[in-house]
Every structure is written in C-alpha cells, then in structure tokens.
Amino acid sequence: MTPLSNSASGATPNIASYNSQVPAAGTAFGRYQVSIVNLEKAQVLMALYNYARNPMGSFLGSGSYGSHNPAPLYGPNKSFNIEDSEKLMSLDEASLLVSQTLDLHDVRGRTINTDISGNVIYTYLYDHSNGKGVAAMAIQSLTQ
C-alpha cells in the first residue's frame, strides 16, 4: 500500500475522490483554507466584501501612499466613487460581479485577493489585508 493509496491495490485517489473530501462549507482547515462547497459564488463574494475593511486606503489623502486609486471591479457603465466602497454589497451586485470573474482582487475599493472559483478558498492574502480569521468568519456567516 502506497502512502497515497486508499486500498491495498496501490491505486492512487483520483480528483473526484479528493473533491468529495472537502469539508462542509464554512469549515476552516489546513493552513489558510476555508471550504465554500455548495455555496453560491455571489453569496461568497457578498460575505467577503461585507466583512472586508472598508475602503482600501481611503484614510490617506489623495496622491499619497495607499491613496484610493485601485482598479476594482465595477458594474457595466459604472464609474467608481468612494461612497460605493462604504456601502454593503447586495446579492444582486455580487451576482453581477461574479459573472465577470471569480478571481477577485480589489472590489469596489475593498481588498479581497481571493479566487472563489473552486470549492476551497485560500485566505492568506484576504486575512493579511482584513484581519486574521476574517475570511472564515465571513463564510461561516453564510452557514448559520
């Protein structure tokens, strides 16, 4: 039996069996990993956005280090203004944004830095910007 096998025959597990081993949604596991299995991507974005610190760099004056000049996602034909980043995101807004991409960086002025395309999100960069354990708290809020 090899270290990667599930049986004495030595067969290695396939990807499908790995995916079936993903813990329930909201479970933090491994190092900087949180399960989002069976959650809608728009719900995940909405929770991560609403738990993120707001807004990115707005505490500094215009033109200074960290000033509010990101390249975040916007809805079609919508320009960015600071007031948008101070509001909570609705599920409709999140649905529109996830239809554009699932690899999220700066969203409406808030730092997300997370790829939500799979069943697991890696939270190191999100937590680095928003506080240790905040990504897990955001996802767990969807499962309660």
WORAGI-V655404 format. One record per residue. N is the residue number from 1. RES is the residue in one small letter. PHI is phi as a letter, one per 20 degrees, with the letter a starting at -180 (NA if undefined). OMEGA is omega as a letter, one per 40 degrees, with the letter a starting at -180 (NA if undefined). NEAR is the number of other ideal C-beta (glycine too) atoms within 10 Angstrom. Layout:
n=[N;N]
res=[RES;RES]
phi=[PHI;PHI]
omega=[OMEGA;OMEGA]
near=[NEAR;NEAR]
This chain:
n=[1;2;3;4;5;6;7;8;9;10;11;12;13;14;15;16;17;18;19;20;21;22;23;24;25;26;27;28;29;30;31;32;33;34;35;36;37;38;39;40;41;42;43;44;45;46;47;48;49;50;51;52;53;54;55;56;57;58;59;60;61;62;63;64;65;66;67;68;69;70;71;72;73;74;75;76;77;78;79;80;81;82;83;84;85;86;87;88;89;90;91;92;93;94;95;96;97;98;99;100;101;102;103;104;105;106;107;108;109;110;111;112;113;114;115;116;117;118;119;120;121;122;123;124;125;126;127;128;129;130;131;132;133;134;135;136;137;138;139;140;141;142;143;144]
res=[m;t;p;l;s;n;s;a;s;g;a;t;p;n;i;a;s;y;n;s;q;v;p;a;a;g;t;a;f;g;r;y;q;v;s;i;v;n;l;e;k;a;q;v;l;m;a;l;y;n;y;a;r;n;p;m;g;s;f;l;g;s;g;s;y;g;s;h;n;p;a;p;l;y;g;p;n;k;s;f;n;i;e;d;s;e;k;l;m;s;l;d;e;a;s;l;l;v;s;q;t;l;d;l;h;d;v;r;g;r;t;i;n;t;d;i;s;g;n;v;i;y;t;y;l;y;d;h;s;n;g;k;g;v;a;a;m;a;i;q;s;l;t;q]
phi=[NA;e;f;e;e;d;b;f;f;n;f;e;f;e;f;g;f;f;f;f;e;f;f;g;g;n;e;e;b;l;d;m;c;c;f;c;g;m;d;f;f;f;f;f;f;g;f;f;f;f;e;f;f;c;e;g;m;f;f;d;f;f;n;e;g;m;f;f;b;e;d;f;e;c;f;g;l;c;e;e;b;f;f;f;f;e;e;f;e;e;f;f;f;f;f;f;f;f;f;e;a;d;e;e;d;e;d;l;n;d;e;d;l;b;e;d;f;d;e;c;d;e;d;g;f;f;f;f;e;d;o;f;n;f;f;f;f;f;f;f;f;e;d;e]
omega=[i;a;a;a;i;a;a;a;i;i;i;a;i;a;a;i;i;a;i;a;i;a;i;a;i;a;i;a;a;i;i;i;i;i;i;a;i;i;i;a;i;i;a;i;a;a;i;i;a;i;a;i;a;d;a;i;a;a;a;a;a;i;a;i;i;a;a;i;a;i;a;i;i;i;i;i;a;i;a;i;a;a;i;a;a;a;i;i;i;i;i;i;i;i;i;a;a;i;i;a;i;i;a;i;i;a;i;i;i;a;i;i;a;i;a;a;a;i;a;i;i;a;a;a;i;a;i;a;a;i;a;i;a;i;i;i;a;a;i;i;i;a;a;NA]
near=[10;10;5;9;12;13;8;8;8;10;12;10;13;9;7;7;10;10;12;10;7;17;15;9;18;20;17;17;12;10;8;17;17;27;22;26;15;10;17;14;17;20;19;24;26;23;22;29;23;16;20;27;12;18;21;22;16;15;10;11;10;7;7;10;7;11;14;18;11;18;8;19;19;15;12;6;5;11;6;16;11;12;9;17;23;13;13;9;21;12;12;11;19;22;15;17;23;20;10;11;13;15;10;26;15;19;25;26;23;23;23;26;21;26;15;22;13;13;16;18;23;17;24;13;16;24;19;12;18;22;13;10;13;17;31;22;16;24;25;16;13;15;13;5]
